């Protein structure tokens, strides 16, 4: 039986199906029916039914009658399914072959000739990251400022990251404290933590960053929205890893829900709100730095106005500055037996 494509399927779904139903209902169709004779409007549909074996000639009736479609279905669909399976297998093998080439290229001297920085735009960013993480062999470090990531994007990231972890690579992720309020983020953290990932949160604002095997780092391009920079310069990558490690040491475990820790986190966010006010940052900038919505930040400021008996935001910043409040007092938490810092 010949193969059938989209054109034949469209003809089958429209005219051929209707003609077959009519033949079934009427018990047959005459050979001389003007619609199926050479040049008739239904001749292409009729020819398709004959070719597929859905109608056959009955000499006694001198016309065409319908046949059982079940046997025809298997003869038509099975070859297509087999062809699809072969195409998927071939596609997977081609993808694997190119993955090996990409890994070879990234480690070759020629790649360095093109420069240690690659600028990625829009859709090319996700494509590059997917390929890069597929090559990850030992470790992935990620910094994800702000909560409220797209649930669909986070679900996709969870599948990708779980695959990485199940290959035996390690993963550490930094969020801001505000991520603890996101139910979507909690689900993501639970999924990757169950596979061995470590997640912590920090009060301070930081830029998004991904480092793979301490050889490639991807960061946003500050000058142009929708552009990322892939960095392969060893000295720069090592510097970014050091920044990450220092932040990691000060961060709090995401899965720790002890009351004392939550109080510490609240104190850190309060202290950072104070610093934003004293330094004179605008509300939108301050909210972004804390990784919270403008409405949540306004609530933080309102609480401080009440505490310091201030009516305006400017008056609050001035009052705290006059009282010698720096916004760093609450960072040291009582009862931790911290050693004095230099």
Secondary structure as a PSIPRED ss2 file (coil, helix, strand):
# PSIPRED VFORMAT (PSIPRED V4.0)

   1 X C   1.000  0.000  0.000
   2 X C   1.000  0.000  0.000
   3 X C   1.000  0.000  0.000
   4 X C   1.000  0.000  0.000
   5 X C   1.000  0.000  0.000
   6 X H   0.000  1.000  0.000
   7 X H   0.000  1.000  0.000
   8 X H   0.000  1.000  0.000
   9 X H   0.000  1.000  0.000
  10 X H   0.000  1.000  0.000
  11 X H   0.000  1.000  0.000
  12 X H   0.000  1.000  0.000
  13 X H   0.000  1.000  0.000
  14 X H   0.000  1.000  0.000
  15 X H   0.000  1.000  0.000
  16 X H   0.000  1.000  0.000
  17 X H   0.000  1.000  0.000
  18 X H   0.000  1.000  0.000
  19 X H   0.000  1.000  0.000
  20 X H   0.000  1.000  0.000
  21 X H   0.000  1.000  0.000
  22 X H   0.000  1.000  0.000
  23 X H   0.000  1.000  0.000
  24 X H   0.000  1.000  0.000
  25 X H   0.000  1.000  0.000
  26 X H   0.000  1.000  0.000
  27 X C   1.000  0.000  0.000
  28 X C   1.000  0.000  0.000
  29 X E   0.000  0.000  1.000
  30 X E   0.000  0.000  1.000
  31 X C   1.000  0.000  0.000
  32 X C   1.000  0.000  0.000
  33 X C   1.000  0.000  0.000
  34 X C   1.000  0.000  0.000
  35 X C   1.000  0.000  0.000
  36 X C   1.000  0.000  0.000
  37 X C   1.000  0.000  0.000
  38 X C   1.000  0.000  0.000
  39 X C   1.000  0.000  0.000
  40 X C   1.000  0.000  0.000
  41 X C   1.000  0.000  0.000
  42 X C   1.000  0.000  0.000
  43 X H   0.000  1.000  0.000
  44 X H   0.000  1.000  0.000
  45 X H   0.000  1.000  0.000
  46 X H   0.000  1.000  0.000
  47 X H   0.000  1.000  0.000
  48 X H   0.000  1.000  0.000
  49 X H   0.000  1.000  0.000
  50 X H   0.000  1.000  0.000
  51 X H   0.000  1.000  0.000
  52 X H   0.000  1.000  0.000
  53 X C   1.000  0.000  0.000
  54 X C   1.000  0.000  0.000
  55 X E   0.000  0.000  1.000
  56 X E   0.000  0.000  1.000
  57 X E   0.000  0.000  1.000
  58 X E   0.000  0.000  1.000
  59 X C   1.000  0.000  0.000
  60 X C   1.000  0.000  0.000
  61 X C   1.000  0.000  0.000
  62 X C   1.000  0.000  0.000
  63 X E   0.000  0.000  1.000
  64 X E   0.000  0.000  1.000
  65 X E   0.000  0.000  1.000
  66 X E   0.000  0.000  1.000
  67 X C   1.000  0.000  0.000
  68 X C   1.000  0.000  0.000
  69 X H   0.000  1.000  0.000
  70 X H   0.000  1.000  0.000
  71 X H   0.000  1.000  0.000
  72 X H   0.000  1.000  0.000
  73 X H   0.000  1.000  0.000
  74 X H   0.000  1.000  0.000
  75 X H   0.000  1.000  0.000
  76 X H   0.000  1.000  0.000
  77 X H   0.000  1.000  0.000
  78 X H   0.000  1.000  0.000
  79 X H   0.000  1.000  0.000
  80 X H   0.000  1.000  0.000
  81 X H   0.000  1.000  0.000
  82 X H   0.000  1.000  0.000
  83 X H   0.000  1.000  0.000
  84 X H   0.000  1.000  0.000
  85 X H   0.000  1.000  0.000
  86 X H   0.000  1.000  0.000
  87 X H   0.000  1.000  0.000
  88 X H   0.000  1.000  0.000
  89 X H   0.000  1.000  0.000
  90 X H   0.000  1.000  0.000
  91 X H   0.000  1.000  0.000
  92 X H   0.000  1.000  0.000
  93 X H   0.000  1.000  0.000
  94 X H   0.000  1.000  0.000
  95 X H   0.000  1.000  0.000
  96 X H   0.000  1.000  0.000
  97 X H   0.000  1.000  0.000
  98 X H   0.000  1.000  0.000
  99 X H   0.000  1.000  0.000
 100 X H   0.000  1.000  0.000
 101 X H   0.000  1.000  0.000
 102 X H   0.000  1.000  0.000
 103 X H   0.000  1.000  0.000
 104 X H   0.000  1.000  0.000
 105 X H   0.000  1.000  0.000
 106 X H   0.000  1.000  0.000
 107 X C   1.000  0.000  0.000
 108 X C   1.000  0.000  0.000
 109 X H   0.000  1.000  0.000
 110 X H   0.000  1.000  0.000
 111 X H   0.000  1.000  0.000
 112 X H   0.000  1.000  0.000
 113 X H   0.000  1.000  0.000
 114 X C   1.000  0.000  0.000
 115 X C   1.000  0.000  0.000
 116 X C   1.000  0.000  0.000
 117 X E   0.000  0.000  1.000
 118 X E   0.000  0.000  1.000
 119 X E   0.000  0.000  1.000
 120 X E   0.000  0.000  1.000
 121 X E   0.000  0.000  1.000
 122 X C   1.000  0.000  0.000
 123 X H   0.000  1.000  0.000
 124 X H   0.000  1.000  0.000
 125 X H   0.000  1.000  0.000
 126 X H   0.000  1.000  0.000
 127 X H   0.000  1.000  0.000
 128 X H   0.000  1.000  0.000
 129 X H   0.000  1.000  0.000
 130 X H   0.000  1.000  0.000
 131 X H   0.000  1.000  0.000
 132 X H   0.000  1.000  0.000
 133 X H   0.000  1.000  0.000
 134 X H   0.000  1.000  0.000
 135 X C   1.000  0.000  0.000
 136 X C   1.000  0.000  0.000
 137 X C   1.000  0.000  0.000
 138 X C   1.000  0.000  0.000
 139 X E   0.000  0.000  1.000
 140 X E   0.000  0.000  1.000
 141 X E   0.000  0.000  1.000
 142 X E   0.000  0.000  1.000
 143 X E   0.000  0.000  1.000
 144 X E   0.000  0.000  1.000
 145 X C   1.000  0.000  0.000
 146 X C   1.000  0.000  0.000
 147 X C   1.000  0.000  0.000
 148 X C   1.000  0.000  0.000
 149 X C   1.000  0.000  0.000
 150 X C   1.000  0.000  0.000
 151 X H   0.000  1.000  0.000
 152 X H   0.000  1.000  0.000
 153 X H   0.000  1.000  0.000
 154 X H   0.000  1.000  0.000
 155 X H   0.000  1.000  0.000
 156 X H   0.000  1.000  0.000
 157 X H   0.000  1.000  0.000
 158 X H   0.000  1.000  0.000
 159 X H   0.000  1.000  0.000
 160 X H   0.000  1.000  0.000
 161 X H   0.000  1.000  0.000
 162 X H   0.000  1.000  0.000
 163 X H   0.000  1.000  0.000
 164 X H   0.000  1.000  0.000
 165 X H   0.000  1.000  0.000
 166 X H   0.000  1.000  0.000
 167 X C   1.000  0.000  0.000
 168 X C   1.000  0.000  0.000
 169 X C   1.000  0.000  0.000
 170 X E   0.000  0.000  1.000
 171 X E   0.000  0.000  1.000
 172 X E   0.000  0.000  1.000
 173 X E   0.000  0.000  1.000
 174 X E   0.000  0.000  1.000
 175 X E   0.000  0.000  1.000
 176 X E   0.000  0.000  1.000
 177 X H   0.000  1.000  0.000
 178 X H   0.000  1.000  0.000
 179 X H   0.000  1.000  0.000
 180 X H   0.000  1.000  0.000
 181 X H   0.000  1.000  0.000
 182 X C   1.000  0.000  0.000
 183 X H   0.000  1.000  0.000
 184 X H   0.000  1.000  0.000
 185 X H   0.000  1.000  0.000
 186 X H   0.000  1.000  0.000
 187 X H   0.000  1.000  0.000
 188 X H   0.000  1.000  0.000
 189 X H   0.000  1.000  0.000
 190 X H   0.000  1.000  0.000
 191 X H   0.000  1.000  0.000
 192 X H   0.000  1.000  0.000
 193 X H   0.000  1.000  0.000
 194 X C   1.000  0.000  0.000
 195 X C   1.000  0.000  0.000
 196 X C   1.000  0.000  0.000
 197 X C   1.000  0.000  0.000
 198 X E   0.000  0.000  1.000
 199 X E   0.000  0.000  1.000
 200 X E   0.000  0.000  1.000
 201 X E   0.000  0.000  1.000
 202 X E   0.000  0.000  1.000
 203 X C   1.000  0.000  0.000
 204 X C   1.000  0.000  0.000
 205 X C   1.000  0.000  0.000
 206 X C   1.000  0.000  0.000
 207 X C   1.000  0.000  0.000
 208 X C   1.000  0.000  0.000
 209 X E   0.000  0.000  1.000
 210 X E   0.000  0.000  1.000
 211 X E   0.000  0.000  1.000
 212 X E   0.000  0.000  1.000
 213 X C   1.000  0.000  0.000
 214 X C   1.000  0.000  0.000
 215 X C   1.000  0.000  0.000
 216 X E   0.000  0.000  1.000
 217 X E   0.000  0.000  1.000
 218 X E   0.000  0.000  1.000
 219 X E   0.000  0.000  1.000
 220 X E   0.000  0.000  1.000
 221 X C   1.000  0.000  0.000
 222 X C   1.000  0.000  0.000
 223 X C   1.000  0.000  0.000
 224 X C   1.000  0.000  0.000
 225 X C   1.000  0.000  0.000
 226 X C   1.000  0.000  0.000
 227 X E   0.000  0.000  1.000
 228 X E   0.000  0.000  1.000
 229 X E   0.000  0.000  1.000
 230 X E   0.000  0.000  1.000
 231 X E   0.000  0.000  1.000
 232 X C   1.000  0.000  0.000
 233 X C   1.000  0.000  0.000
 234 X H   0.000  1.000  0.000
 235 X H   0.000  1.000  0.000
 236 X H   0.000  1.000  0.000
 237 X H   0.000  1.000  0.000
 238 X H   0.000  1.000  0.000
 239 X H   0.000  1.000  0.000
 240 X H   0.000  1.000  0.000
 241 X H   0.000  1.000  0.000
 242 X H   0.000  1.000  0.000
 243 X H   0.000  1.000  0.000
 244 X H   0.000  1.000  0.000
 245 X H   0.000  1.000  0.000
 246 X H   0.000  1.000  0.000
 247 X H   0.000  1.000  0.000
 248 X H   0.000  1.000  0.000
 249 X H   0.000  1.000  0.000
 250 X H   0.000  1.000  0.000
 251 X C   1.000  0.000  0.000
 252 X E   0.000  0.000  1.000
 253 X E   0.000  0.000  1.000
 254 X C   1.000  0.000  0.000
 255 X C   1.000  0.000  0.000
 256 X C   1.000  0.000  0.000
 257 X C   1.000  0.000  0.000
 258 X C   1.000  0.000  0.000
 259 X H   0.000  1.000  0.000
 260 X H   0.000  1.000  0.000
 261 X H   0.000  1.000  0.000
 262 X H   0.000  1.000  0.000
 263 X H   0.000  1.000  0.000
 264 X H   0.000  1.000  0.000
 265 X H   0.000  1.000  0.000
 266 X H   0.000  1.000  0.000
 267 X H   0.000  1.000  0.000
 268 X H   0.000  1.000  0.000
 269 X H   0.000  1.000  0.000
 270 X H   0.000  1.000  0.000
 271 X H   0.000  1.000  0.000
 272 X H   0.000  1.000  0.000
 273 X H   0.000  1.000  0.000
 274 X H   0.000  1.000  0.000
 275 X H   0.000  1.000  0.000
 276 X H   0.000  1.000  0.000
 277 X H   0.000  1.000  0.000
 278 X H   0.000  1.000  0.000
 279 X C   1.000  0.000  0.000
 280 X C   1.000  0.000  0.000
 281 X C   1.000  0.000  0.000
 282 X C   1.000  0.000  0.000
 283 X H   0.000  1.000  0.000
 284 X H   0.000  1.000  0.000
 285 X H   0.000  1.000  0.000
 286 X H   0.000  1.000  0.000
 287 X H   0.000  1.000  0.000
 288 X H   0.000  1.000  0.000
 289 X H   0.000  1.000  0.000
 290 X H   0.000  1.000  0.000
 291 X C   1.000  0.000  0.000
 292 X C   1.000  0.000  0.000
 293 X C   1.000  0.000  0.000
 294 X H   0.000  1.000  0.000
 295 X H   0.000  1.000  0.000
 296 X H   0.000  1.000  0.000
 297 X H   0.000  1.000  0.000
 298 X H   0.000  1.000  0.000
 299 X H   0.000  1.000  0.000
 300 X H   0.000  1.000  0.000
 301 X H   0.000  1.000  0.000
 302 X H   0.000  1.000  0.000
 303 X H   0.000  1.000  0.000
 304 X H   0.000  1.000  0.000
 305 X H   0.000  1.000  0.000
 306 X H   0.000  1.000  0.000
 307 X H   0.000  1.000  0.000
 308 X C   1.000  0.000  0.000
 309 X C   1.000  0.000  0.000
 310 X C   1.000  0.000  0.000
 311 X C   1.000  0.000  0.000
 312 X C   1.000  0.000  0.000
 313 X H   0.000  1.000  0.000
 314 X H   0.000  1.000  0.000
 315 X H   0.000  1.000  0.000
 316 X H   0.000  1.000  0.000
 317 X H   0.000  1.000  0.000
 318 X H   0.000  1.000  0.000
 319 X H   0.000  1.000  0.000
 320 X H   0.000  1.000  0.000
 321 X H   0.000  1.000  0.000
 322 X H   0.000  1.000  0.000
 323 X C   1.000  0.000  0.000
 324 X C   1.000  0.000  0.000
 325 X C   1.000  0.000  0.000
 326 X C   1.000  0.000  0.000
 327 X C   1.000  0.000  0.000
 328 X C   1.000  0.000  0.000
 329 X H   0.000  1.000  0.000
 330 X H   0.000  1.000  0.000
 331 X H   0.000  1.000  0.000
 332 X C   1.000  0.000  0.000
 333 X C   1.000  0.000  0.000
 334 X C   1.000  0.000  0.000
 335 X C   1.000  0.000  0.000
 336 X C   1.000  0.000  0.000
 337 X C   1.000  0.000  0.000
 338 X C   1.000  0.000  0.000
 339 X C   1.000  0.000  0.000
 340 X C   1.000  0.000  0.000
 341 X C   1.000  0.000  0.000
 342 X C   1.000  0.000  0.000
